[in-house]
Amino acid sequence: MQKLSNILFGALFCASTLTHAAIVDIKFDAEGRFSHEAEMAVGKTLELCGALKANVPVDWSFSNAAPLNFNIHFHKGDDVVYPVQQKGAVNLAQKFTPDAAQDYCWMWTNRNLQPVKLNVKLALPTMVATVVAAAPATTPKTAAASAEEMVAGEIRKIERDTKKITIKHAEIKSLDMPAMTMVFQLNDPALMDKVQVGDNVKFKVEKIGRAYVVTDVVTQK
């Protein structure tokens, strides 16, 4: 009887621990990179979720000391689709190319009897500007016009020490960037005084070298 009680208690414990998943927004930095470290408790699930653009490959890797059940998935109506799925995964590194623009989640579940440390890294391809010597004189004007595009977004975080700002934004067509939450640099620290966390804004962004830099921001009322 005692043995049966222990089995039932263990089953109930596992069921209760699996009902809650930690969900983290994927926030690519100015160089298109994202990393996350976590210690996964017994029976817990971790999801890293964010919007990706169709046909734009993502290099991903993770390291862990013990096997974890892993998948990449997205929701299609009431269904969940798993482009990648593996049980007992350890230290993987692959490339994932989305077929469609939508939210995707990297997901791990710890079925071990002890906590497991997990280190995850994602990277978008480096966008390299190509300069053609024979390009017509109107090319600089076209580039300047795209840099002036105002993009809708929401301020998620302001980092005064590092002069960075996190914005959940709509698609930026001029930079071929999908809607996502991303960390931008600021060309003028005074821009931080114009907004607060939670503000809906319109902002201008330029790619300077390898960095994405916010050059202007206006609060929307």
Backbone as numpy.savetxt, mean C-alpha at the origin, in Angstrom:
# Nx Ny Nz CAx CAy CAz Cx Cy Cz
-13.45 -37.20 30.17 -14.28 -35.99 30.17 -13.41 -34.73 30.17
-12.35 -34.77 30.97 -11.45 -33.63 31.05 -10.76 -33.40 29.70
-10.38 -34.51 29.04 -9.72 -34.40 27.75 -10.65 -33.78 26.72
-11.92 -34.20 26.74 -12.90 -33.64 25.81 -13.10 -32.16 26.07
-13.11 -31.75 27.34 -13.26 -30.33 27.69 -12.10 -29.52 27.16
-10.89 -30.08 27.27 -9.71 -29.37 26.77 -9.77 -29.20 25.26
-10.26 -30.24 24.56 -10.37 -30.16 23.10 -11.38 -29.10 22.70
-12.52 -29.10 23.40 -13.55 -28.11 23.09 -13.06 -26.70 23.38
-12.34 -26.52 24.49 -11.81 -25.21 24.84 -10.82 -24.74 23.77
-9.95 -25.67 23.33 -8.98 -25.31 22.30 -9.64 -24.92 21.01
-10.71 -25.64 20.64 -11.42 -25.31 19.41 -12.07 -23.95 19.50
-12.68 -23.67 20.65 -13.32 -22.36 20.84 -12.29 -21.25 20.83
-11.12 -21.51 21.43 -10.06 -20.50 21.46 -9.59 -20.18 20.05
-9.35 -21.21 19.25 -8.89 -20.99 17.88 -9.93 -20.24 17.07
-11.20 -20.60 17.26 -12.26 -19.93 16.51 -12.34 -18.47 16.87
-12.18 -18.15 18.17 -12.29 -16.76 18.60 -11.10 -15.94 18.14
-9.90 -16.55 18.09 -8.72 -15.78 17.68 -8.71 -15.52 16.19
-9.42 -16.36 15.42 -9.42 -16.18 13.98 -10.50 -15.25 13.49
-11.34 -14.76 14.38 -12.44 -13.91 13.95 -11.98 -12.48 13.70
-10.81 -12.10 14.20 -10.34 -10.74 14.03 -9.03 -10.73 13.26
-8.99 -9.96 12.18 -7.78 -9.83 11.38 -7.27 -8.40 11.48
-5.96 -8.27 11.63 -5.36 -6.94 11.61 -5.22 -6.51 10.15
-5.77 -5.34 9.80 -5.73 -4.84 8.44 -4.92 -3.56 8.40
-3.91 -3.52 7.54 -3.00 -2.38 7.42 -3.08 -1.84 6.00
-3.23 -0.52 5.86 -3.23 0.10 4.53 -1.83 0.08 3.94
-1.73 -0.31 2.68 -0.46 -0.23 1.96 -0.23 1.23 1.56
0.84 1.83 2.07 1.16 3.23 1.78 2.56 3.28 1.15
2.59 3.38 -0.17 3.88 3.46 -0.85 4.52 4.82 -0.59
5.83 4.81 -0.40 6.53 6.07 -0.17 6.83 6.75 -1.51
7.59 7.82 -1.47 7.86 8.61 -2.67 8.64 7.82 -3.72
9.31 6.75 -3.31 10.06 5.92 -4.25 9.29 4.68 -4.65
8.00 4.61 -4.28 7.18 3.47 -4.66 7.46 2.22 -3.85
7.89 2.40 -2.60 8.21 1.25 -1.75 7.34 1.25 -0.49
7.10 0.03 0.03 6.33 -0.14 1.26 6.91 -1.32 2.02
7.05 -1.16 3.33 7.52 -2.27 4.17 6.71 -2.31 5.46
6.63 -3.50 6.03 5.86 -3.65 7.28 6.45 -4.81 8.07
6.61 -4.59 9.37 7.07 -5.63 10.28 6.02 -5.89 11.33
5.83 -7.14 11.69 4.81 -7.49 12.70 5.20 -8.79 13.38
4.75 -8.94 14.62 4.84 -10.22 15.31 3.43 -10.77 15.39
3.16 -11.82 14.65 1.81 -12.37 14.56 1.56 -13.33 15.73
0.53 -13.03 16.51 0.17 -13.89 17.63 -0.43 -15.20 17.12
-0.50 -16.18 17.99 -1.04 -17.49 17.64 -2.47 -17.35 17.15
-2.76 -17.93 15.99 -4.12 -17.93 15.45 -4.56 -16.64 14.79
-3.66 -15.64 14.72 -4.05 -14.33 14.18 -3.78 -14.23 12.68
-4.50 -13.28 12.07 -4.38 -13.03 10.64 -3.99 -11.58 10.40
-3.11 -11.36 9.44 -2.67 -10.02 9.05 -2.97 -9.81 7.57
-3.57 -8.66 7.24 -3.82 -8.30 5.85 -3.19 -6.94 5.56
-2.47 -6.85 4.45 -1.95 -5.59 3.93 -2.70 -5.30 2.65
-3.49 -4.23 2.62 -4.40 -3.98 1.51 -4.19 -2.59 0.91
-4.36 -2.51 -0.42 -4.24 -1.23 -1.09 -4.65 -1.33 -2.54
-4.88 -0.17 -3.16 -5.30 -0.10 -4.56 -4.08 -0.25 -5.47
-4.22 -1.08 -6.50 -3.17 -1.27 -7.49 -3.73 -1.01 -8.88
-2.84 -0.63 -9.79 -3.22 -0.33 -11.17 -3.05 -1.58 -12.04
-3.94 -1.74 -13.02 -3.88 -2.90 -13.90 -2.56 -2.94 -14.67
-1.98 -4.15 -14.75 -0.78 -4.41 -15.55 0.48 -3.70 -15.05
0.44 -3.16 -13.83 1.64 -2.57 -13.22 2.19 -3.57 -12.21
3.32 -4.22 -12.47 3.82 -5.28 -11.60 4.29 -4.76 -10.25
4.13 -5.59 -9.23 4.59 -5.28 -7.88 5.56 -6.37 -7.46
6.80 -5.98 -7.15 7.75 -6.92 -6.57 7.45 -7.04 -5.08
7.28 -8.27 -4.60 6.97 -8.45 -3.18 7.82 -9.58 -2.61
8.10 -9.46 -1.32 8.83 -10.50 -0.62 8.48 -10.45 0.85
8.64 -11.57 1.51 8.49 -11.58 2.97 9.38 -12.66 3.56
9.79 -12.40 4.80 10.61 -13.36 5.54 9.93 -13.68 6.85
9.97 -14.93 7.24 9.35 -15.39 8.47 10.07 -16.63 8.96
10.12 -16.79 10.30 10.89 -17.89 10.90 10.12 -19.20 10.93
8.80 -19.17 10.75 7.99 -20.37 10.79 6.92 -20.28 9.69
6.43 -21.42 9.20 5.47 -21.42 8.09 4.18 -20.67 8.43
3.68 -19.93 7.44 2.41 -19.22 7.56 1.56 -19.53 6.33
0.25 -19.58 6.52 -0.64 -19.68 5.37 -0.75 -18.31 4.72
-0.54 -18.27 3.40 -0.41 -16.99 2.70 -1.27 -16.97 1.44
-1.79 -15.76 1.12 -2.47 -15.58 -0.16 -2.48 -14.12 -0.55
-2.67 -13.88 -1.83 -3.03 -12.55 -2.36 -4.44 -12.68 -2.89
-5.34 -11.78 -2.48 -6.73 -11.92 -2.91 -7.37 -10.57 -3.19
-8.52 -10.62 -3.86 -9.35 -9.44 -4.05 -10.81 -9.88 -4.06
-11.70 -8.91 -3.84 -13.13 -9.20 -3.76 -13.80 -8.87 -5.09
-14.62 -9.81 -5.57 -15.38 -9.63 -6.80 -16.83 -9.91 -6.49
-17.58 -8.84 -6.19 -18.94 -9.01 -5.71 -18.92 -9.68 -4.34
-19.65 -10.79 -4.21 -19.66 -11.54 -2.95 -18.56 -12.60 -2.91
-17.79 -12.73 -3.99 -16.76 -13.76 -4.05 -15.39 -13.19 -3.71
-14.50 -14.06 -3.25 -13.11 -13.71 -3.00 -12.25 -14.51 -3.97
-11.43 -13.81 -4.75 -10.59 -14.45 -5.75 -9.15 -14.46 -5.25
-8.46 -15.62 -5.42 -7.10 -15.79 -4.91 -6.12 -16.01 -6.07
-5.51 -14.95 -6.60 -4.49 -15.15 -7.65 -3.27 -15.92 -7.15
-2.95 -15.76 -5.85 -1.81 -16.46 -5.25 -2.28 -17.07 -3.93
-1.94 -18.32 -3.70 -2.36 -18.98 -2.46 -1.38 -20.11 -2.14
-0.88 -20.14 -0.91 0.08 -21.18 -0.51 0.02 -21.42 0.99
-0.06 -22.67 1.38 -0.03 -23.05 2.79 1.41 -23.33 3.20
1.73 -23.01 4.44 3.07 -23.27 4.96 4.16 -22.50 4.22
3.89 -21.24 3.89 4.84 -20.44 3.12 5.93 -19.86 4.03
7.17 -19.89 3.52 8.32 -19.34 4.25 9.22 -18.61 3.26
9.55 -17.36 3.59 10.56 -16.59 2.86 10.35 -16.61 1.33
9.25 -16.02 0.90 8.94 -15.97 -0.53 9.33 -14.62 -1.13
9.61 -14.62 -2.43 9.90 -13.39 -3.17 9.44 -13.61 -4.61
8.44 -12.84 -5.04 7.88 -13.01 -6.38 7.44 -11.66 -6.93
6.89 -11.70 -8.14 6.32 -10.52 -8.77 4.84 -10.79 -9.03
3.97 -9.81 -8.71 2.54 -9.95 -8.94 2.07 -8.83 -9.86
1.39 -9.20 -10.95 0.88 -8.22 -11.90 -0.65 -8.28 -11.92
-1.33 -7.25 -11.42 -2.80 -7.25 -11.37 -3.39 -7.24 -12.78
-4.47 -7.99 -12.96 -5.20 -7.98 -14.24 -6.13 -6.79 -14.35
-6.56 -6.26 -13.20 -7.50 -5.14 -13.20 -7.15 -4.17 -12.07
-7.55 -2.92 -12.23 -7.30 -1.91 -11.20 -8.34 -2.05 -10.10
-7.89 -2.39 -8.89 -8.79 -2.54 -7.76 -7.96 -2.75 -6.49
-8.64 -2.96 -5.36 -7.94 -3.21 -4.10 -7.50 -4.68 -4.03
-6.25 -4.88 -3.62 -5.70 -6.23 -3.44 -5.16 -6.33 -2.01
-5.17 -7.55 -1.47 -4.68 -7.77 -0.11 -3.66 -8.91 -0.08
-2.53 -8.66 0.59 -1.59 -9.72 0.95 -2.00 -10.20 2.34
-2.17 -11.50 2.55 -2.77 -12.00 3.79 -1.99 -13.20 4.33
-1.71 -13.18 5.64 -1.02 -14.28 6.33 -1.84 -14.72 7.54
-1.82 -16.02 7.83 -2.47 -16.57 9.02 -1.48 -17.44 9.76
-1.36 -17.22 11.07 -0.42 -17.97 11.90 -1.13 -19.16 12.55
-0.88 -20.37 12.04 -1.46 -21.59 12.60 -0.48 -22.30 13.53
0.65 -21.66 13.82 1.64 -22.27 14.70 1.21 -22.15 16.16
1.98 -22.79 17.02 1.69 -22.75 18.45 2.51 -21.68 19.16
3.17 -20.82 18.40 3.94 -19.72 18.98 3.86 -18.53 18.02
4.10 -17.32 18.53 4.10 -16.13 17.66 5.17 -16.25 16.58
4.93 -15.57 15.47 5.87 -15.59 14.35 6.14 -14.16 13.89
7.43 -13.80 13.76 7.80 -12.49 13.25 7.74 -12.50 11.73
7.20 -11.41 11.18 7.00 -11.31 9.73 7.54 -9.97 9.25
8.32 -10.00 8.17 8.87 -8.79 7.56 8.48 -8.79 6.09
7.73 -7.75 5.67 7.18 -7.70 4.32 7.71 -6.48 3.57
7.98 -6.65 2.27 8.41 -5.54 1.43 7.68 -5.60 0.08
7.16 -4.45 -0.37 6.54 -4.32 -1.68 7.24 -3.18 -2.41
7.30 -3.27 -3.74 7.95 -2.22 -4.52 7.28 -2.11 -5.88
6.91 -0.88 -6.25 6.41 -0.59 -7.58 7.59 -0.36 -8.51
7.41 -0.53 -9.82 8.52 -0.28 -10.75 8.94 1.17 -10.73
10.23 1.42 -10.88 10.74 2.78 -10.91 10.32 3.46 -12.21
9.69 4.63 -12.06 9.27 5.37 -13.24 10.42 6.26 -13.71
10.92 6.01 -14.90 12.06 6.76 -15.43 11.59 7.65 -16.56
11.85 8.95 -16.41 11.47 9.91 -17.47 12.46 9.81 -18.61
11.95 9.64 -19.82 12.79 9.53 -21.02 12.79 10.85 -21.77
13.98 11.38 -22.03 14.12 12.64 -22.76 14.57 12.32 -24.18
13.78 12.74 -25.14 14.10 12.50 -26.55 14.68 13.77 -27.14
15.88 13.69 -27.66 16.57 14.89 -28.15 15.82 15.55 -29.29
15.13 14.73 -30.12 14.44 15.27 -31.28 13.01 15.68 -30.98
12.63 15.73 -29.73 11.25 16.06 -29.36 10.93 17.49 -29.77
9.67 17.75 -30.16 9.29 19.10 -30.55 9.34 20.07 -29.38
9.37 21.35 -29.69 9.51 22.38 -28.66 8.32 22.43 -27.73
7.19 21.82 -28.13 5.99 21.87 -27.29 6.05 20.86 -26.15
7.01 19.95 -26.16 7.08 18.91 -25.14 7.22 19.48 -23.73
8.10 20.45 -23.45 8.17 21.01 -22.09 6.86 21.60 -21.64
6.08 22.22 -22.54 4.79 22.78 -22.14 3.83 21.69 -21.73
3.85 20.55 -22.46 2.97 19.44 -22.12 3.31 18.90 -20.74
4.61 18.77 -20.45 5.02 18.28 -19.15 4.61 19.24 -18.05
4.75 20.54 -18.31 4.39 21.53 -17.31 2.89 21.50 -17.05
2.10 21.29 -18.11 0.65 21.26 -17.94 0.23 20.09 -17.08
0.87 18.91 -17.29 0.51 17.74 -16.49 0.87 17.94 -15.03
1.96 18.68 -14.78 2.37 18.93 -13.41 1.38 19.83 -12.68
0.58 20.61 -13.45 -0.36 21.53 -12.84 -1.70 20.87 -12.52
-1.85 19.59 -12.86 -3.12 18.90 -12.60 -3.44 18.90 -11.11
-4.66 19.28 -10.76 -5.10 19.26 -9.37 -5.77 17.91 -9.10
-5.35 17.25 -8.03 -5.82 15.91 -7.70 -6.58 15.95 -6.38
-7.69 15.23 -6.32 -8.48 15.16 -5.10 -7.85 14.17 -4.12
-7.89 14.51 -2.84 -7.33 13.61 -1.84 -7.78 13.94 -0.44
-7.33 13.11 0.51 -7.63 13.32 1.93 -6.33 13.21 2.72
-6.06 14.20 3.56 -4.84 14.20 4.36 -4.94 13.13 5.45
-3.99 12.19 5.46 -3.98 11.12 6.44 -2.92 11.32 7.53
-1.80 11.98 7.19 -0.73 12.15 8.17 0.16 13.31 7.75
0.65 14.07 8.74 1.57 15.18 8.49 2.82 14.96 9.35
3.99 14.88 8.70 5.25 14.64 9.40 6.12 15.89 9.26
6.06 16.73 10.27 6.76 18.02 10.20 8.27 17.85 10.24
8.77 16.88 10.99 10.22 16.71 11.12 10.86 16.33 9.79
10.18 15.50 9.01 10.75 15.01 7.76 10.17 15.73 6.53
9.26 16.69 6.77 8.63 17.46 5.67 7.94 16.53 4.67
7.16 15.59 5.24 6.41 14.65 4.41 4.93 14.68 4.79
4.09 14.30 3.83 2.65 14.32 4.05 2.04 13.08 3.38
1.16 12.40 4.11 0.50 11.20 3.58 -0.89 11.57 3.10
-1.19 11.23 1.85 -2.48 11.59 1.24 -3.11 10.35 0.61
-4.38 10.12 0.92 -5.17 9.12 0.20 -5.78 9.84 -0.99
-5.35 9.49 -2.21 -5.69 10.32 -3.36 -6.35 9.52 -4.48
-6.97 10.27 -5.38 -7.56 9.68 -6.58 -6.46 9.38 -7.59
-6.82 8.80 -8.72 -5.85 8.49 -9.76 -5.16 9.76 -10.26
-3.85 9.68 -10.43 -3.09 10.80 -10.98 -2.68 10.40 -12.39
-3.49 10.77 -13.37 -3.30 10.31 -14.75 -1.98 10.80 -15.34
-1.59 12.01 -15.01 -0.37 12.57 -15.59 0.88 11.80 -15.20
0.82 11.11 -14.05 1.96 10.33 -13.57 1.72 8.83 -13.69
0.59 8.45 -14.31 0.24 7.04 -14.47 0.23 6.32 -13.12
-0.37 6.99 -12.12 -0.40 6.47 -10.76 -1.84 6.16 -10.36
-2.13 4.92 -9.90 -3.50 4.59 -9.49 -3.89 5.27 -8.18
-5.17 5.25 -7.88 -5.63 5.76 -6.59 -5.03 4.91 -5.48
-4.48 5.56 -4.46 -3.84 4.84 -3.36 -3.57 5.82 -2.21
-3.05 5.30 -1.13 -2.55 6.13 -0.02 -1.03 6.15 -0.10
-0.46 7.35 -0.16 0.98 7.46 -0.43 1.61 8.60 0.34
2.90 8.45 0.64 3.68 9.49 1.32 4.36 10.36 0.26
4.14 11.69 0.36 4.75 12.63 -0.58 5.72 13.55 0.18
6.69 14.06 -0.56 7.56 15.10 -0.03 6.93 16.46 -0.32
7.40 17.48 0.37 6.90 18.84 0.19 8.02 19.75 -0.28
7.73 20.58 -1.29 8.76 21.52 -1.72 8.82 22.75 -0.82
7.73 22.98 -0.09 7.66 24.13 0.83 7.03 23.69 2.14
7.80 23.63 3.24 7.25 23.19 4.53 6.04 24.01 4.99
5.90 25.25 4.47 4.77 26.09 4.87 3.43 25.50 4.43
3.46 24.58 3.46 2.22 23.94 3.01 1.57 23.13 4.13
2.39 22.66 5.09 1.84 21.88 6.20 0.92 22.71 7.08
1.11 24.03 7.07 0.28 24.91 7.89 -1.08 25.18 7.26
-1.26 24.78 5.98 -2.50 25.04 5.28 -3.53 23.92 5.45
-3.10 22.76 6.01 -4.00 21.61 6.10 -3.89 20.94 7.46
-4.88 20.12 7.74 -4.89 19.31 8.95 -5.26 17.88 8.56
-4.93 16.93 9.43 -5.30 15.53 9.19 -6.82 15.41 9.10
-7.28 14.75 8.06 -8.72 14.59 7.84 -9.29 15.55 6.82
-8.52 16.59 6.41 -9.01 17.56 5.43 -9.13 16.92 4.05
-10.20 17.27 3.34 -10.33 16.95 1.93 -9.66 18.07 1.14
-8.79 17.70 0.20 -7.97 18.71 -0.47 -7.91 18.47 -1.97
-7.43 19.47 -2.68 -6.95 19.34 -4.06 -5.47 19.71 -4.01
-4.62 18.93 -4.67 -3.19 19.21 -4.58 -2.52 18.98 -5.93
-1.36 19.62 -6.08 -0.52 19.45 -7.27 0.71 18.64 -6.87
1.13 17.75 -7.77 2.30 16.92 -7.47 3.16 16.81 -8.73
4.46 16.82 -8.53 5.43 16.66 -9.61 6.40 15.55 -9.25
6.94 14.89 -10.29 7.99 13.90 -10.06 9.33 14.59 -10.31
10.10 14.75 -9.24 11.40 15.41 -9.32 12.47 14.38 -8.96
13.24 13.97 -9.97 14.17 12.86 -9.76 13.37 11.60 -9.52
13.60 10.95 -8.38 12.85 9.74 -8.01 11.76 10.05 -7.00
11.62 11.32 -6.62 10.67 11.70 -5.57 9.40 12.30 -6.17
8.28 12.05 -5.48 7.01 12.68 -5.82 6.78 13.81 -4.82
6.69 15.03 -5.35 6.72 16.22 -4.50 5.42 17.02 -4.66
4.76 17.31 -3.54 3.58 18.16 -3.54 4.04 19.61 -3.61
3.55 20.33 -4.64 3.96 21.72 -4.83 2.90 22.72 -4.41
1.65 22.25 -4.24 0.58 23.13 -3.79 -0.56 22.29 -3.26
-1.30 22.82 -2.30 -2.44 22.10 -1.73 -3.49 23.11 -1.30
-4.75 22.79 -1.59 -5.86 23.68 -1.26 -6.95 22.87 -0.55
-7.40 23.35 0.59 -8.46 22.68 1.34 -9.80 22.85 0.66
-10.57 21.76 0.56 -11.91 21.79 -0.03 -12.95 21.89 1.07
-13.85 22.85 0.98 -14.87 23.03 2.01 -16.20 22.48 1.53
